[in-house]
Amino acid sequence: MRFLRALIIGFLSIFPGTIVGYLGWLATGGVEDNYSLEVVFFCNIVPFGFVFIGFLWSWVNGEEYGVKYQG
């Protein structure tokens, strides 16, 4: 359950990631060359970075769903 919750929250964090990436892309001038460093960074790396950070954040904060083995 913890993994599923972390996965869902991680995938949902792509929405704020795309907004931040879009604003960063606009702030750098809105270059429309697909192979430009600004386009690759703000349109690809930033949203997927948000997914990764969202997954990690929800995994760390979802400890109440974790199974604790005491043996």
Backbone as a chain_set.jsonl record, in Angstrom:
{"seq": "MRFLRALIIGFLSIFPGTIVGYLGWLATGGVEDNYSLEVVFFCNIVPFGFVFIGFLWSWVNGEEYGVKYQG", "coords": {"N": [[0.818, -1.195, 0.0], [1.98, 1.175, 0.723], [3.864, 1.586, -1.309], [2.192, 1.833, -3.569], [0.724, 4.134, -2.903], [2.83, 6.013, -2.811], [3.655, 5.88, -5.467], [1.389, 6.845, -6.851], [1.168, 9.473, -5.83], [3.625, 10.414, -6.665], [3.334, 10.331, -9.493], [1.255, 12.159, -9.767], [2.518, 14.488, -9.116], [3.591, 15.452, -11.411], [2.08, 17.417, -12.557], [2.381, 19.99, -11.092], [5.071, 20.101, -11.71], [5.174, 20.414, -14.494], [4.056, 22.937, -14.705], [5.93, 24.553, -13.345], [8.122, 24.006, -14.995], [7.183, 25.083, -17.413], [6.967, 27.806, -16.753], [9.657, 28.328, -16.233], [10.687, 27.824, -18.766], [9.469, 29.897, -20.188], [10.67, 32.054, -18.864], [13.287, 31.863, -19.72], [13.168, 32.681, -22.29], [11.621, 31.278, -24.101], [12.446, 29.517, -26.225], [12.034, 27.741, -29.254], [13.372, 25.636, -30.344], [13.741, 22.249, -30.373], [15.962, 20.81, -29.492], [17.389, 22.437, -27.903], [19.147, 23.431, -24.949], [17.676, 24.704, -22.915], [15.027, 23.959, -23.497], [15.141, 21.153, -23.277], [15.882, 20.898, -20.572], [13.878, 22.351, -19.044], [11.458, 21.344, -20.05], [11.611, 18.597, -19.925], [13.455, 17.462, -17.963], [12.853, 18.873, -15.563], [9.962, 18.367, -15.045], [10.021, 15.492, -14.766], [11.83, 15.303, -12.728], [10.325, 16.399, -10.668], [8.451, 14.341, -10.416], [10.086, 12.271, -9.457], [11.038, 13.423, -7.031], [8.573, 13.821, -5.767], [7.75, 11.156, -5.466], [9.753, 10.187, -3.725], [9.337, 11.878, -1.507], [6.71, 11.204, -0.717], [7.136, 8.543, -0.111], [8.847, 8.674, 2.104], [7.227, 10.06, 3.906], [5.093, 8.341, 4.171], [5.124, 6.468, 6.191], [3.344, 5.366, 7.979], [1.954, 3.512, 6.545], [3.705, 1.537, 6.136], [5.134, -1.725, 6.664], [6.149, -2.998, 9.649], [8.598, -5.051, 10.743], [9.226, -6.95, 13.481], [11.439, -8.864, 14.984]], "CA": [[0.0, 0.0, 0.0], [2.863, 2.34, 0.781], [4.44, 1.789, -2.637], [1.142, 2.321, -4.463], [0.453, 5.527, -2.525], [3.972, 6.811, -3.24], [3.632, 5.916, -6.921], [0.308, 7.734, -7.283], [1.535, 10.853, -5.509], [4.73, 10.762, -7.551], [2.826, 10.637, -10.83], [0.449, 13.379, -9.715], [3.378, 15.66, -8.979], [4.025, 15.935, -12.723], [1.32, 18.631, -12.885], [3.132, 21.194, -10.703], [6.358, 20.094, -12.411], [5.022, 21.009, -15.829], [3.816, 24.382, -14.535], [7.23, 25.16, -13.046], [8.919, 23.91, -16.217], [6.668, 26.046, -18.394], [7.366, 29.148, -16.319], [11.098, 28.428, -16.468], [10.894, 27.92, -20.213], [9.114, 31.262, -20.569], [11.65, 32.973, -18.293], [14.524, 31.796, -20.506], [12.948, 33.249, -23.616], [10.684, 30.476, -24.878], [13.069, 29.015, -27.449], [11.233, 26.659, -29.806], [14.237, 24.588, -30.879], [13.547, 21.096, -29.484], [17.232, 20.292, -29.002], [18.037, 23.466, -27.095], [19.345, 23.037, -23.558], [16.572, 25.221, -22.117], [13.842, 23.139, -23.76], [15.365, 19.829, -22.696], [15.892, 20.996, -19.117], [12.609, 22.779, -18.45], [10.309, 20.576, -20.522], [11.79, 17.164, -19.686], [14.121, 17.126, -16.705], [12.133, 19.442, -14.417], [8.764, 17.597, -14.678], [10.352, 14.16, -14.273], [12.449, 15.512, -11.429], [9.221, 16.55, -9.724], [7.889, 13.002, -10.19], [11.025, 11.556, -8.602], [11.007, 14.045, -5.705], [7.261, 13.517, -5.192], [7.761, 9.762, -5.038], [10.584, 10.072, -2.529], [8.679, 12.579, -0.399], [5.569, 10.422, -0.234], [7.649, 7.314, 0.49], [9.36, 9.001, 3.436], [6.125, 10.486, 4.765], [4.058, 7.313, 4.218], [5.599, 5.41, 7.074], [2.229, 4.706, 8.669], [1.482, 2.416, 5.722], [4.766, 0.544, 6.046], [5.044, -2.924, 7.516], [7.297, -3.067, 10.548], [8.877, -6.424, 11.179], [9.984, -7.004, 14.741], [11.684, -10.268, 15.216]], "C": [[0.865, 1.263, 0.0], [3.459, 2.641, -0.596], [3.414, 2.362, -3.6], [0.812, 3.782, -4.179], [1.585, 6.433, -3.002], [4.005, 6.941, -4.761], [2.567, 6.879, -7.445], [0.658, 9.19, -7.013], [2.696, 11.311, -6.385], [4.261, 11.119, -8.945], [1.963, 11.893, -10.843], [1.296, 14.642, -9.577], [3.934, 16.134, -10.321], [3.278, 17.226, -13.103], [1.996, 19.901, -12.375], [4.498, 21.262, -11.381], [6.263, 20.704, -13.798], [4.75, 22.512, -15.741], [5.124, 25.097, -14.249], [8.131, 25.115, -14.277], [8.486, 24.899, -17.277], [7.074, 27.467, -18.023], [8.87, 29.357, -16.495], [11.42, 28.559, -17.938], [10.547, 29.327, -20.71], [10.144, 32.267, -20.068], [12.962, 32.964, -19.072], [14.338, 32.26, -21.94], [12.041, 32.437, -24.509], [11.238, 30.009, -26.206], [12.27, 27.817, -27.959], [12.063, 25.585, -30.499], [14.205, 23.411, -29.912], [14.838, 20.553, -28.898], [18.008, 21.319, -28.195], [18.117, 23.009, -25.646], [18.199, 23.508, -22.663], [15.316, 24.374, -22.276], [13.992, 21.765, -23.112], [15.277, 19.895, -21.183], [14.507, 21.29, -18.558], [11.411, 21.942, -18.885], [10.433, 19.079, -20.267], [12.34, 16.866, -18.301], [13.354, 17.653, -15.499], [10.852, 18.663, -14.091], [9.071, 16.2, -14.153], [11.117, 14.216, -12.959], [11.405, 15.693, -10.343], [8.577, 15.207, -9.422], [8.789, 12.22, -9.232], [11.002, 12.106, -7.172], [9.67, 13.773, -5.019], [7.164, 12.09, -4.711], [8.567, 9.601, -3.758], [9.929, 10.719, -1.315], [7.525, 11.763, 0.161], [6.013, 9.093, 0.356], [8.137, 7.574, 1.913], [8.22, 9.346, 4.387], [5.009, 9.455, 4.865], [4.417, 6.169, 5.131], [4.466, 4.703, 7.8], [1.647, 3.555, 7.865], [2.524, 1.309, 5.605], [4.55, -0.609, 7.002], [6.319, -2.981, 8.346], [7.462, -4.501, 11.038], [9.731, -6.371, 12.425], [10.223, -8.459, 15.078], [12.928, -10.548, 15.87]], "O": [[0.535, 2.269, -0.628], [3.548, 3.8, -1.002], [3.723, 3.275, -4.366], [0.64, 4.575, -5.105], [1.327, 7.509, -3.541], [4.348, 8.001, -5.284], [2.821, 7.64, -8.378], [0.465, 10.046, -7.876], [2.744, 12.47, -6.799], [4.729, 12.098, -9.526], [1.946, 12.616, -11.838], [0.834, 15.739, -9.888], [4.674, 17.117, -10.366], [3.79, 18.032, -13.881], [2.176, 20.831, -13.161], [5.027, 22.351, -11.604], [7.163, 21.425, -14.23], [5.172, 23.272, -16.614], [5.404, 26.137, -14.844], [8.83, 26.086, -14.568], [9.321, 25.488, -17.964], [7.48, 28.244, -18.887], [9.305, 30.447, -16.866], [12.316, 29.311, -18.321], [11.252, 29.882, -21.553], [10.461, 33.229, -20.768], [13.677, 33.966, -19.08], [15.287, 32.226, -22.723], [11.719, 32.891, -25.607], [10.551, 30.101, -27.223], [11.87, 26.964, -27.167], [11.509, 24.714, -31.17], [14.598, 23.553, -28.754], [14.791, 19.879, -27.869], [19.165, 21.088, -27.842], [17.245, 22.28, -25.173], [17.793, 22.788, -21.751], [14.621, 24.102, -21.298], [13.063, 21.276, -22.47], [14.655, 19.029, -20.566], [14.015, 20.561, -17.696], [10.434, 21.845, -18.142], [9.442, 18.358, -20.384], [11.744, 16.094, -17.549], [13.218, 16.941, -14.504], [10.663, 18.316, -12.925], [8.445, 15.759, -13.189], [11.057, 13.278, -12.164], [11.572, 15.202, -9.226], [8.192, 14.955, -8.28], [8.299, 11.58, -8.301], [10.952, 11.337, -6.212], [9.637, 13.52, -3.815], [6.566, 11.824, -3.668], [8.116, 8.954, -2.813], [9.964, 10.163, -0.218], [7.378, 11.643, 1.377], [5.34, 8.56, 1.238], [7.87, 6.785, 2.82], [8.251, 8.959, 5.555], [4.047, 9.686, 5.597], [4.052, 5.022, 4.872], [4.618, 3.548, 8.197], [0.934, 2.713, 8.41], [2.247, 0.255, 5.034], [3.868, -0.479, 8.018], [7.426, -3.009, 7.808], [6.569, -5.071, 11.664], [10.828, -5.812, 12.42], [9.293, -9.19, 15.418], [13.247, -11.711, 16.12]]}, "num_chains": 1, "name": "protein.A"}
